Amino acid sequence: MSQLQEHSFIARIFAILQQYFVILPQNFIDMQENPRILLRAVSPTLKYMGGITLQNPYSFSIAAGKMYTIIGENGCGKTTLGNIIANGWNFTTNVIEGDKKNLAIESVEFSDIHALTGFSGAYYQQRFESMMNDDIPSVRDLIAEKIAPEVWQQMTEHLNVTDILDKRINYLSSGELRKFLLINILTSRPDILIIDNPYIGLDADSRILFDALLRDVIADGTSIIMLLCNPNEIPEFTDFVIPMQHLSIGETVAVNSQNFSQVVQSTMQLFSCHRSINALPEWQVPCEISFDRAFELDHCNVMYGNNVILRDVVWTVRRGEKWALLGENGSGKSTLLSLVCCDNPQGYCNDITIFDHRRGTGESIWDIKRHISYISPEMHLYFNGNKQVIEVVASGLHDMKGLYLRASAAQRDMAMQWMEAFGIDHLANRRFSTLSSGEQRLVLLARTLIRQSPLLILDEPLHGLDMAQKHWVKSVIEHISASPQLTLIYVTHYTHEIPQSVDRTFTLTKFRNSKR
């Protein structure tokens, strides 16, 4: 799409928006209730490291104590804009007015665990290996000198994580980690807090508590900038919406209780995904392994020191069954799956059968892993492959060690077919680390599905995808899971995301489990 076409598309979007409410001129918005303006981005383009340029035809400003939602599809430039607001003031091409020296700007991203722990080179399995984690700080280590006990108690009660104080950082679930990162940032009470897709990974109760905490933070004078890729997640207490499309920043929209639902409905016009399920490469579960039980956990326990993660878990999954694995943040879902996928050394001290063979009877972990396709938020977090995207997708034909093997021409051709099906073939030669989190997620999904294993484990597979991409990926999963030979484990906090083929549920609570 040319730059002229992009601007024309943005103009059509705003024509639709204006059918429902007035888009206020920015200078009028600035004067509402005479708020203190913290910054104004006035240059027509904004640039950031990596050569990404955003179009800024309307200029925008951020006022004190207000809630802003920046919304758009995966890859539209939201994260780049957040980085520019937080760190891009020194670029000669970015004209941003404001007192940066006296303006505290903080941002929260899922990958910030590496900055907290200082071990960005860690690999996924290491988080489960207690002997290798002696140098990893606990939550208590990181907050002891930063926050008063009574404030900590209040914040953790707000977010329902009162029991994480003595956990090591890399033992936190994805939901617990997001909550801790937010608490860690809020101890500094910044002027502007930028939060990238905060709702993914949070259970329903936590989302309500999270919103309540944000309202309190805004009332104290902090401005919140939330980067979202799903209109239905726009908080009702949003003051302004800034839409984005194709690296172009739209005009700021003022939101109130009267026009909120129309704003949400209109922003859905920003999302489109026109792909056919018929474009998928042929899917066929291989017959190279015969088994009755995909896995069986017989009274399994996992604990680190005095911290019990799983207690007395009993679960049998047979070939061809389709299960949903549910549970609140911190209930141990990812730890349970680490036992099945041979990532957790405590598997050897538990009674676990995988593909009809009891663990510890001579098979290597790679003999097991080659029959499992697996994706999770934690794996995404620890995935540090900086290879070309096409090589990352092709590496799924092996196992994690396949990251270090160069793909053959045939493997690259197969990877390109899956990338075309997911609409990411244009990213083939990009470095994985330069992609947005949503684009990375699509790459890792293609990497997971290319293997076509008999056991498919999808831990929050729609994590971080925009509305249109979620619809597409769900349809792909529905198509694949129709195979009677495929065994599926699907993890989510959103029951409406569960594929129709799933007819069994296993629910974890802390130290308790139930099934039906």
VENJORA-V271901 format. One record per residue. N is the residue number from 1. RES is the residue in one small letter. SS is DSSP state (2 for helix, 1 for strand, 0 for the rest). PHI is phi in radians with two decimals (none if undefined). D_LAST is the distance of its C-alpha to the last C-alpha in Angstrom with 1 decimal. Layout:
n=(N:N)
res=(RES:RES)
ss=(SS:SS)
phi=(PHI:PHI)
d_last=(D_LAST:D_LAST)
This chain:
n=(1:2:3:4:5:6:7:8:9:10:11:12:13:14:15:16:17:18:19:20:21:22:23:24:25:26:27:28:29:30:31:32:33:34:35:36:37:38:39:40:41:42:43:44:45:46:47:48:49:50:51:52:53:54:55:56:57:58:59:60:61:62:63:64:65:66:67:68:69:70:71:72:73:74:75:76:77:78:79:80:81:82:83:84:85:86:87:88:89:90:91:92:93:94:95:96:97:98:99:100:101:102:103:104:105:106:107:108:109:110:111:112:113:114:115:116:117:118:119:120:121:122:123:124:125:126:127:128:129:130:131:132:133:134:135:136:137:138:139:140:141:142:143:144:145:146:147:148:149:150:151:152:153:154:155:156:157:158:159:160:161:162:163:164:165:166:167:168:169:170:171:172:173:174:175:176:177:178:179:180:181:182:183:184:185:186:187:188:189:190:191:192:193:194:195:196:197:198:199:200:201:202:203:204:205:206:207:208:209:210:211:212:213:214:215:216:217:218:219:220:221:222:223:224:225:226:227:228:229:230:231:232:233:234:235:236:237:238:239:240:241:242:243:244:245:246:247:248:249:250:251:252:253:254:255:256:257:258:259:260:261:262:263:264:265:266:267:268:269:270:271:272:273:274:275:276:277:278:279:280:281:282:283:284:285:286:287:288:289:290:291:292:293:294:295:296:297:298:299:300:301:302:303:304:305:306:307:308:309:310:311:312:313:314:315:316:317:318:319:320:321:322:323:324:325:326:327:328:329:330:331:332:333:334:335:336:337:338:339:340:341:342:343:344:345:346:347:348:349:350:351:352:353:354:355:356:357:358:359:360:361:362:363:364:365:366:367:368:369:370:371:372:373:374:375:376:377:378:379:380:381:382:383:384:385:386:387:388:389:390:391:392:393:394:395:396:397:398:399:400:401:402:403:404:405:406:407:408:409:410:411:412:413:414:415:416:417:418:419:420:421:422:423:424:425:426:427:428:429:430:431:432:433:434:435:436:437:438:439:440:441:442:443:444:445:446:447:448:449:450:451:452:453:454:455:456:457:458:459:460:461:462:463:464:465:466:467:468:469:470:471:472:473:474:475:476:477:478:479:480:481:482:483:484:485:486:487:488:489:490:491:492:493:494:495:496:497:498:499:500:501:502:503:504:505:506:507:508:509:510:511:512:513:514:515:516)
res=(m:s:q:l:q:e:h:s:f:i:a:r:i:f:a:i:l:q:q:y:f:v:i:l:p:q:n:f:i:d:m:q:e:n:p:r:i:l:l:r:a:v:s:p:t:l:k:y:m:g:g:i:t:l:q:n:p:y:s:f:s:i:a:a:g:k:m:y:t:i:i:g:e:n:g:c:g:k:t:t:l:g:n:i:i:a:n:g:w:n:f:t:t:n:v:i:e:g:d:k:k:n:l:a:i:e:s:v:e:f:s:d:i:h:a:l:t:g:f:s:g:a:y:y:q:q:r:f:e:s:m:m:n:d:d:i:p:s:v:r:d:l:i:a:e:k:i:a:p:e:v:w:q:q:m:t:e:h:l:n:v:t:d:i:l:d:k:r:i:n:y:l:s:s:g:e:l:r:k:f:l:l:i:n:i:l:t:s:r:p:d:i:l:i:i:d:n:p:y:i:g:l:d:a:d:s:r:i:l:f:d:a:l:l:r:d:v:i:a:d:g:t:s:i:i:m:l:l:c:n:p:n:e:i:p:e:f:t:d:f:v:i:p:m:q:h:l:s:i:g:e:t:v:a:v:n:s:q:n:f:s:q:v:v:q:s:t:m:q:l:f:s:c:h:r:s:i:n:a:l:p:e:w:q:v:p:c:e:i:s:f:d:r:a:f:e:l:d:h:c:n:v:m:y:g:n:n:v:i:l:r:d:v:v:w:t:v:r:r:g:e:k:w:a:l:l:g:e:n:g:s:g:k:s:t:l:l:s:l:v:c:c:d:n:p:q:g:y:c:n:d:i:t:i:f:d:h:r:r:g:t:g:e:s:i:w:d:i:k:r:h:i:s:y:i:s:p:e:m:h:l:y:f:n:g:n:k:q:v:i:e:v:v:a:s:g:l:h:d:m:k:g:l:y:l:r:a:s:a:a:q:r:d:m:a:m:q:w:m:e:a:f:g:i:d:h:l:a:n:r:r:f:s:t:l:s:s:g:e:q:r:l:v:l:l:a:r:t:l:i:r:q:s:p:l:l:i:l:d:e:p:l:h:g:l:d:m:a:q:k:h:w:v:k:s:v:i:e:h:i:s:a:s:p:q:l:t:l:i:y:v:t:h:y:t:h:e:i:p:q:s:v:d:r:t:f:t:l:t:k:f:r:n:s:k:r)
ss=(0:0:2:2:2:2:2:2:2:2:2:2:2:2:2:2:2:0:0:0:0:0:0:0:0:2:2:2:2:2:2:2:2:2:0:0:1:1:1:1:1:0:0:0:1:1:1:1:0:0:0:1:1:1:1:0:0:0:0:1:1:1:1:0:0:0:1:1:1:1:1:0:0:0:0:0:0:2:2:2:2:2:2:2:2:2:2:2:2:2:0:0:0:0:0:1:1:0:0:2:2:2:0:0:1:1:1:1:0:2:2:2:2:2:2:2:2:0:0:0:0:0:0:2:2:2:2:2:0:2:2:2:0:0:0:0:0:1:2:2:2:2:2:0:0:0:0:0:2:2:2:2:2:2:2:2:2:2:2:0:0:0:0:0:0:0:0:1:2:2:2:0:0:2:2:2:2:2:2:2:2:2:2:2:2:2:0:0:0:0:0:1:1:1:1:1:0:0:0:0:0:0:0:2:2:2:2:2:2:2:2:2:2:2:2:2:2:2:2:0:0:0:1:1:1:1:1:1:0:0:2:2:2:0:0:0:0:0:0:1:1:1:1:1:1:0:0:1:1:1:1:1:1:1:0:0:0:0:0:2:2:2:2:2:2:2:2:2:2:2:0:0:0:0:0:0:2:2:2:0:0:0:0:0:0:0:0:0:0:0:0:0:1:1:1:1:1:1:1:1:1:1:1:1:0:0:1:1:1:1:1:1:1:1:1:1:1:1:0:0:0:1:1:1:1:1:1:0:0:0:0:0:2:2:2:2:2:2:2:2:0:0:0:0:2:2:2:2:2:0:1:1:1:1:0:0:1:1:0:0:0:0:0:0:2:2:2:2:2:0:0:1:1:1:1:0:2:2:2:2:2:2:0:0:0:0:0:1:2:2:2:2:2:2:2:2:2:0:0:2:2:2:2:2:0:0:0:0:2:2:2:2:2:2:2:2:2:2:2:2:2:0:0:0:2:2:2:0:0:0:1:2:2:2:0:0:2:2:2:2:2:2:2:2:2:2:2:2:2:0:0:0:0:0:1:1:1:1:1:0:0:0:0:0:0:0:2:2:2:2:2:2:2:2:2:2:2:2:2:2:2:0:0:0:0:0:1:1:1:1:1:0:0:0:2:2:2:0:0:0:0:0:0:1:1:1:1:1:1:0:0:1:1:1:1:0)
phi=(none:-1.27:-1.08:-1.14:-1.14:-1.08:-1.14:-1.13:-1.10:-1.02:-1.10:-1.16:-1.06:-1.25:-1.12:-1.16:-1.03:-1.24:-1.18:-1.88:-2.79:-1.53:-1.46:-1.36:-1.00:-1.06:-1.17:-1.27:-1.03:-1.04:-1.58:-1.00:0.97:0.88:-1.22:-1.36:-1.46:-1.50:-2.76:-2.31:-1.73:-1.90:-1.29:-1.20:-2.32:-2.28:-2.07:-2.45:-0.97:1.68:1.41:-1.46:-2.07:-1.80:-1.47:-2.26:-1.20:-1.86:1.08:-2.45:-2.34:-2.10:-1.75:-1.19:1.14:-2.13:-1.87:-1.99:-2.06:-1.73:-2.28:3.07:-1.29:-1.00:1.47:-1.42:2.00:-1.07:-1.12:-1.08:-1.11:-1.05:-1.15:-1.16:-1.07:-1.39:-2.32:-1.68:-1.35:-1.61:-1.34:-1.12:-1.49:-1.73:-1.62:-2.13:-1.62:2.66:-1.67:-1.09:-1.08:-1.91:-1.98:-1.60:-2.11:-2.18:-2.33:-2.11:-2.26:-1.01:-1.28:-1.15:-1.02:-1.18:-1.20:-1.25:-1.67:1.30:-2.25:-1.09:-1.50:-1.13:-1.87:-1.02:-1.14:-1.05:-1.11:-1.73:-1.78:-1.06:-1.18:-1.64:-1.99:-1.08:-1.60:-1.39:-1.23:-1.53:-1.01:-1.04:-1.03:-1.45:-1.91:-0.93:-1.75:-1.81:-2.55:-1.19:-0.93:-1.21:-1.23:-1.00:-1.05:-1.13:-1.18:-1.20:-1.18:-0.98:-1.84:1.05:-2.32:-1.20:-1.79:-1.68:-0.98:-1.75:-1.42:-1.21:-0.96:-1.40:-1.63:-1.22:-1.21:-1.06:-1.17:-1.08:-1.10:-1.06:-1.16:-1.14:-1.03:-1.14:-1.05:-1.06:-1.27:-1.17:-1.11:-1.57:0.79:-1.21:-1.25:-2.28:-2.08:-1.81:-2.15:-1.64:0.79:-1.27:-1.44:-1.19:1.55:-1.76:-1.30:-1.04:-1.11:-1.16:-1.13:-1.16:-1.16:-1.07:-1.08:-1.11:-1.15:-1.09:-1.04:-1.13:-1.12:-1.13:-1.08:-1.43:1.90:-1.36:-1.57:-1.85:-2.03:-1.82:-1.72:-2.22:-2.18:-2.43:-0.99:-1.20:-1.66:-1.09:-1.15:-1.16:-1.61:-1.14:-1.62:-2.47:-2.02:-2.06:-1.40:-2.34:-2.66:0.90:1.08:-2.16:-1.60:-1.41:-1.37:-1.13:-1.93:-1.36:-2.10:-2.54:-1.13:-1.32:-1.91:-0.99:-1.10:-1.19:-1.09:-1.02:-1.10:-1.26:-1.18:-1.13:-1.18:-1.32:-1.97:-2.63:-2.66:-2.00:-2.29:-1.76:-1.09:-1.21:-1.40:-1.17:-1.03:-1.03:-1.89:-2.59:-1.22:-1.15:-1.86:-1.30:-2.30:-1.94:-2.77:-1.79:-1.74:-1.09:-2.80:-2.47:-1.88:-2.00:0.95:-1.56:-2.35:-2.38:-2.59:-2.13:1.12:-1.62:-1.62:-1.50:-1.71:-2.23:-2.35:0.97:-1.45:-2.16:-2.80:-2.11:-2.13:-1.75:-0.96:1.52:-1.34:-2.12:-2.10:-1.81:-1.84:-2.11:2.76:-1.19:-0.97:1.49:-1.41:1.83:-1.06:-1.16:-1.14:-1.02:-1.18:-1.15:-1.21:-1.15:-1.57:1.12:-1.68:-2.01:-1.03:-1.23:-1.07:-1.32:-1.85:-2.19:-1.57:-2.24:-2.00:-2.27:0.93:1.24:-2.05:-1.26:-1.02:1.54:-1.85:2.05:-1.34:-1.51:-1.12:-1.31:-1.09:-1.42:-1.08:-1.23:-1.85:-2.19:-1.89:-2.54:-2.43:-2.70:-1.04:-1.15:-1.09:-1.06:-1.05:-1.61:-1.33:-1.94:-1.16:-1.95:-1.47:-1.10:-0.99:-1.09:-1.25:-1.10:-1.10:-1.12:-1.13:-1.13:-1.27:-1.95:-2.41:-1.02:-1.20:-1.14:-1.06:-1.79:-1.87:-1.43:-1.23:-1.35:-1.09:-1.15:-1.18:-1.16:-1.10:-1.14:-1.07:-1.14:-1.10:-1.23:-1.17:-1.10:-1.09:-1.61:1.23:-2.12:-1.12:-1.23:-1.69:-0.91:-1.72:-1.32:-1.36:-0.93:-1.20:-1.57:-1.47:-1.20:-1.09:-1.17:-1.12:-1.04:-1.10:-1.13:-1.08:-1.21:-1.15:-1.08:-1.10:-1.27:-1.39:-1.10:-1.30:0.98:-1.48:-1.25:-2.05:-1.97:-2.00:-2.02:-1.64:0.86:-1.14:-1.60:-0.93:1.49:-1.55:-1.31:-0.99:-1.21:-1.16:-1.04:-1.07:-1.18:-1.11:-1.08:-1.16:-1.11:-1.11:-1.02:-1.11:-1.20:-1.28:-1.20:-1.17:-1.21:-1.55:-1.48:-1.75:-2.16:-2.06:-2.13:-1.95:-2.82:-1.72:-2.05:-1.13:-1.24:-1.50:-1.19:-1.05:-1.13:-1.23:-1.30:-2.22:-2.34:-2.33:-2.12:-2.03:-1.78:-2.14:-1.16:1.31:-2.37:-2.52:-2.55:-2.50:-2.58)
d_last=(50.2:53.6:54.2:55.8:52.9:50.5:52.6:52.8:49.0:48.8:51.5:49.6:46.5:48.7:50.3:46.9:46.2:49.5:48.6:46.4:48.1:51.1:50.8:53.1:55.8:54.9:58.1:57.0:53.6:55.3:57.4:54.6:55.1:57.2:54.4:55.4:55.0:53.7:54.2:55.3:54.7:57.8:58.5:57.6:55.6:53.6:53.1:51.0:51.0:50.1:52.3:49.9:51.9:50.5:52.5:53.2:55.2:54.7:54.7:52.3:52.4:50.1:50.9:50.2:47.2:45.6:42.3:42.5:39.9:40.9:38.8:38.9:37.2:36.5:39.9:42.0:43.4:41.5:41.1:44.7:45.8:44.0:45.8:49.1:48.7:47.9:50.2:52.2:55.2:57.5:57.6:61.0:59.5:57.1:59.0:56.8:58.7:57.8:58.5:56.3:57.9:56.8:53.5:50.4:47.7:44.4:41.5:37.9:36.3:33.3:35.7:37.7:35.9:38.6:41.3:39.9:39.5:42.4:40.7:40.3:40.7:37.6:35.1:31.3:30.6:33.2:31.0:28.9:32.1:33.2:36.7:37.5:36.5:39.1:41.1:38.2:38.7:36.2:35.6:38.0:40.6:40.6:40.7:42.8:46.1:44.9:43.3:44.0:41.2:41.1:40.6:37.9:36.1:36.4:35.2:32.2:31.2:31.7:29.2:26.8:27.7:29.7:28.4:29.6:33.3:33.4:31.2:33.2:33.1:31.5:28.5:27.6:24.6:25.8:25.1:26.8:29.7:30.3:30.5:32.8:35.1:35.5:36.4:38.8:40.6:40.8:42.7:45.7:45.5:46.6:48.5:46.2:42.6:41.1:37.3:35.9:32.6:31.3:28.1:26.3:24.0:23.7:20.7:21.3:22.7:24.9:26.4:27.6:29.0:30.6:32.4:33.7:35.1:36.8:38.4:39.9:41.2:42.8:44.4:46.0:47.7:45.6:45.2:41.8:41.6:38.1:37.6:34.9:33.9:31.8:33.6:30.6:30.6:34.3:34.4:36.0:38.6:40.0:43.8:44.5:42.8:44.4:43.2:43.8:44.1:45.6:46.9:48.6:48.2:48.3:50.0:48.5:46.9:47.2:44.1:43.9:41.8:43.6:43.1:39.8:37.6:40.4:40.6:36.9:37.3:40.5:39.3:36.8:40.0:40.1:37.2:37.5:35.9:37.4:35.9:34.9:31.8:34.5:36.0:33.3:34.5:33.2:29.6:29.1:26.7:29.2:29.2:31.0:28.1:26.3:23.0:19.9:17.8:18.1:17.2:15.9:16.0:16.9:17.3:18.8:20.9:23.0:25.8:29.1:31.7:30.3:27.7:24.2:21.9:19.0:18.6:17.0:14.3:12.5:10.9:11.9:12.5:14.6:17.4:16.9:13.2:12.7:10.3:10.7:11.4:12.0:14.0:17.4:20.7:21.4:17.9:18.6:16.9:20.3:21.1:17.9:18.9:22.5:21.6:20.2:23.3:25.7:27.0:26.5:29.0:26.7:24.8:27.7:27.1:23.4:21.9:20.8:20.9:21.4:22.4:22.6:25.1:24.8:26.0:29.6:30.9:33.4:31.7:32.6:30.3:31.9:31.1:27.4:27.7:29.6:26.5:24.4:24.9:23.9:24.7:24.0:26.0:27.2:28.5:30.3:31.8:33.2:34.2:38.0:39.1:42.4:43.1:43.6:40.6:41.1:41.1:37.9:36.1:37.7:36.7:33.1:34.4:34.8:32.8:33.6:37.0:37.6:38.7:41.9:42.7:44.7:43.1:45.1:46.4:43.8:41.0:42.5:42.7:39.0:38.2:40.4:38.6:35.3:37.2:38.8:35.5:34.3:37.6:38.6:41.3:44.0:42.7:43.2:46.1:45.0:44.0:40.3:41.3:43.3:40.4:38.5:35.0:33.6:35.8:34.8:31.1:32.0:34.0:31.2:28.8:31.5:31.9:28.2:28.1:31.5:30.3:27.9:25.9:23.2:20.7:20.7:19.3:20.0:19.9:20.9:23.0:24.6:25.8:29.4:29.9:31.8:30.6:32.1:30.9:27.3:27.5:29.1:26.8:23.7:25.5:26.2:22.6:21.7:24.6:23.8:20.1:21.2:22.3:20.3:21.6:20.3:17.3:16.2:14.7:15.3:15.8:17.0:17.7:18.3:15.5:18.3:18.9:15.7:17.0:16.4:15.6:12.3:9.5:6.6:6.0:6.9:8.9:12.1:14.5:17.8:17.6:14.1:10.6:7.1:3.8:0.0)
